[in-house]
Amino acid sequence: MVDLNELKEQMAENAEATKNRLHTLYEKMQDRIAVDLKNARDANEDPNAKGEASEGTWHQLFNAYLPHRYRVIKGIVIDCNGDESDAIDVIIHDRQFTPAIYQQFGLPYVPAESVYAVFEAKQEIDKGNIEYAGAKAASVRTLRRTSATIPFAAGTYPKKDPPRILAGILAYESGWTPPFGDSFREAIGALGAERQLDLGIATARGCFEVSYGANEPEITIFKPERALAAFLIRLLARLQALGTVPAIDYDEYGRLLDIENT
């Protein structure tokens, strides 16, 4: 004979497990990536090797979890005038409409119009690395971005203003105690407009998101237990808010071609 009380308890347990399934998935993802990043730190004594291993882990994470409309690479951003950014550890750019246009020494050149976000991968978050990531962001944001009209069956879509490019920092640790205290907030607040960082993570300590307005930056801190999940969800939300990058004006890029008049 079925014990109704026991059956109800079992159903309640099953419902609770189902309700928390996302928590379980997030925690497992958090554990796996944290281990990969720690192994990259521990397995390599050379700073460059550590950096490359860490970058590779972040690339794998983004390529696994971001929608296929986005492509994640290390490279250089270039504009229609031939001006270039610094080398960027993680570029999130449009996958469908604006491909990489050239490759040199293993680093692809990405048209500025296609870029949604740029990140620097470091071993820890500290004042120097925040300033470094901000400078890298500025080298991208100050490039010229074109926009073109898009013909369709009933007419033409107008040119779209390029959205503000997101920027951030990716790390395993924080160099501060507490990791996101006054020193961290002062470093974020001291960044100029083109150097602003929007998102960042130290997987062992937590992650942060910054909103900029007329007053002081508004900083939200997420706990370390599910920092990766929080970071990915907030990154996806910010990417979604950007919509689609503008159509590239290839005529502008073609101005630098040598054309022989006949």
C-alpha positions in Angstrom: 0.0 0.0 0.0 1.3 3.4 -1.0 2.2 5.8 1.9 0.7 9.1 0.8 2.9 11.1 3.2 6.0 9.5 1.9 4.8 10.0 -1.7 4.2 13.7 -1.1 7.6 14.1 0.5 9.2 12.4 -2.6 7.3 14.6 -5.0 8.4 17.7 -3.0 12.0 16.6 -3.1 11.8 16.0 -6.9 10.2 19.4 -7.4 12.9 21.1 -5.4 15.6 19.3 -7.4 14.0 20.3 -10.6 13.7 23.9 -9.4 17.4 24.0 -8.5 18.6 22.3 -11.7 20.0 25.6 -13.0 21.9 26.1 -9.7 23.5 22.6 -10.2 24.5 23.3 -13.8 25.9 26.7 -12.9 28.0 25.2 -10.0 29.4 22.4 -12.2 30.3 24.9 -14.9 31.9 27.1 -12.3 33.9 24.3 -10.8 35.2 23.1 -14.3 36.3 26.5 -15.5 37.9 27.4 -12.2 39.9 24.2 -12.2 41.0 24.8 -15.8 42.2 28.3 -15.0 44.0 27.2 -11.8 45.7 24.4 -13.8 46.8 27.0 -16.4 48.4 29.0 -13.5 50.0 26.1 -11.8 51.3 24.2 -14.9 53.2 27.1 -16.4 56.1 29.0 -14.8 56.6 31.3 -17.7 54.2 34.3 -17.6 53.6 34.3 -21.3 52.7 30.6 -21.2 50.4 31.2 -18.3 48.7 34.0 -20.2 48.2 32.0 -23.4 46.8 29.0 -21.4 44.4 31.3 -19.6 43.3 33.0 -22.8 42.6 29.6 -24.4 40.4 28.6 -21.5 38.3 31.8 -21.8 38.0 31.3 -25.6 36.7 27.8 -25.1 34.2 29.0 -22.5 32.8 31.8 -24.7 32.7 29.7 -27.8 30.8 27.0 -25.9 28.2 29.3 -24.3 27.7 32.3 -26.5 25.2 32.1 -29.4 26.7 31.2 -32.8 26.1 34.8 -34.1 29.3 35.7 -32.1 32.8 34.7 -32.8 35.6 34.8 -30.2 39.2 35.3 -31.2 42.5 36.9 -30.2 43.5 39.6 -32.7 43.8 43.2 -33.8 40.9 45.6 -34.6 41.4 47.7 -37.7 39.3 50.5 -39.3 38.7 51.8 -42.8 41.6 54.4 -42.4 44.0 51.6 -41.7 44.4 52.5 -38.0 44.8 49.6 -35.6 44.1 48.7 -32.0 46.5 47.0 -29.7 46.5 43.2 -29.7 43.4 42.2 -27.8 43.2 38.9 -25.9 39.5 38.3 -26.4 37.5 39.9 -29.2 33.8 39.1 -29.5 32.7 40.1 -33.0 30.0 39.4 -35.5 30.3 36.0 -37.1 27.9 36.4 -40.0 28.3 39.7 -41.7 31.9 41.0 -41.1 34.6 38.3 -41.3 38.2 38.8 -40.3 39.9 40.4 -43.3 43.6 39.6 -42.9 46.0 37.5 -40.8 49.5 38.3 -39.8 51.8 36.3 -37.5 48.8 34.3 -36.4 46.7 37.3 -35.4 43.6 38.1 -37.5 42.6 41.7 -38.2 38.9 42.3 -37.4 37.0 45.3 -38.9 36.0 47.7 -36.2 32.4 47.7 -37.2 32.0 44.0 -36.3 33.2 44.3 -32.6 30.7 43.8 -29.8 33.1 43.5 -26.9 36.8 43.2 -25.9 38.4 41.6 -22.8 41.9 41.3 -21.4 42.8 38.0 -19.7 45.1 38.4 -16.7 46.2 36.3 -13.8 44.6 38.7 -11.3 42.6 41.9 -11.0 44.6 44.8 -9.6 45.0 48.5 -10.2 47.7 48.0 -12.9 45.7 45.4 -14.8 42.5 47.5 -14.7 44.3 50.4 -16.2 45.9 48.1 -18.7 42.6 46.6 -19.8 41.1 50.2 -20.0 43.9 51.3 -22.3 43.3 48.3 -24.5 39.6 49.1 -24.6 40.4 52.7 -25.6 42.6 51.5 -28.5 39.5 49.8 -29.9 36.8 52.4 -29.1 38.7 55.3 -30.6 38.8 53.6 -34.1 36.5 54.8 -36.8 33.4 52.7 -37.5 31.4 53.0 -40.7 27.7 52.2 -41.3 25.9 51.4 -44.5 22.3 51.2 -45.6 20.8 47.7 -46.1 18.6 47.1 -49.2 15.6 44.7 -48.8 12.5 43.9 -50.9 10.4 46.8 -49.8 13.1 49.5 -49.6 16.2 50.3 -47.6 17.0 50.1 -43.9 18.7 53.3 -42.8 22.3 53.4 -41.5 22.6 52.4 -37.9 24.7 54.2 -35.3 27.5 51.9 -34.1 26.8 50.8 -30.4 29.2 51.4 -27.6 31.7 48.6 -27.5 31.7 46.6 -24.2 35.0 46.0 -22.4 36.2 44.1 -19.4 38.8 42.0 -17.6 39.0 38.2 -17.0 41.1 36.7 -14.2 41.3 33.9 -11.7 42.3 36.0 -8.6 42.1 39.5 -7.2 45.2 41.3 -5.9 43.1 43.2 -3.3 41.7 42.2 0.1 38.7 42.5 0.0 38.7 41.8 -3.7 36.0 44.4 -4.6 36.5 47.0 -1.9 37.3 50.7 -1.9 40.6 50.3 -3.8 38.8 48.4 -6.6 36.0 50.9 -6.8 38.5 53.8 -6.9 40.4 52.1 -9.8 37.2 51.7 -11.8 36.0 55.2 -11.1 39.3 56.7 -12.3 39.0 55.3 -15.8 38.2 57.8 -18.5 35.2 57.5 -20.8 37.0 55.5 -23.6 38.7 53.3 -21.0 35.6 52.3 -19.0 35.3 48.6 -18.1 31.8 47.2 -18.0 32.3 43.6 -16.8 34.9 41.6 -15.1 35.6 38.4 -13.2 38.0 36.9 -10.7 36.6 33.4 -10.7 37.9 32.6 -7.2 36.5 35.8 -5.8 33.4 36.9 -7.7 32.5 39.1 -10.7 31.4 42.7 -11.2 29.2 44.7 -13.6 29.4 48.5 -14.0 26.7 50.9 -15.2 27.8 54.4 -16.1 25.6 57.5 -15.7 25.9 61.1 -14.9 27.2 60.4 -11.4 29.6 57.8 -9.9 29.7 54.4 -11.6 27.2 52.0 -10.2 29.0 48.7 -9.5 27.2 45.4 -8.8 29.2 42.5 -7.2 28.3 38.9 -7.6 29.4 36.2 -5.1 32.1 33.7 -6.0 29.9 30.6 -5.7 28.3 31.2 -9.1 30.5 34.0 -10.4 31.0 32.4 -13.9 27.2 31.9 -14.3 26.5 35.4 -13.2 29.2 36.8 -15.5 27.9 34.9 -18.6 24.3 35.8 -17.9 25.2 39.5 -17.5 27.4 39.4 -20.6 24.6 37.8 -22.6 22.2 40.5 -21.4 24.6 43.3 -22.4 25.2 41.7 -25.8 21.5 41.3 -26.4 21.0 45.0 -25.6 23.5 46.0 -28.3 21.4 44.2 -31.0 23.3 43.7 -34.2 26.4 45.6 -35.3 25.9 48.0 -38.2 26.5 46.9 -41.8 30.0 47.7 -42.8 30.6 50.2 -45.6 32.9 48.4 -47.9 33.3 51.4 -50.2 35.1 53.1 -47.3 37.5 50.2 -46.9 38.0 50.2 -50.7 39.3 53.8 -50.7 42.8 52.6 -49.9 43.0 50.2 -52.9 45.1 51.3 -55.8 42.9 51.6 -58.8 44.3 52.0 -62.3 42.3 54.4 -64.5 41.9 53.4 -68.1 
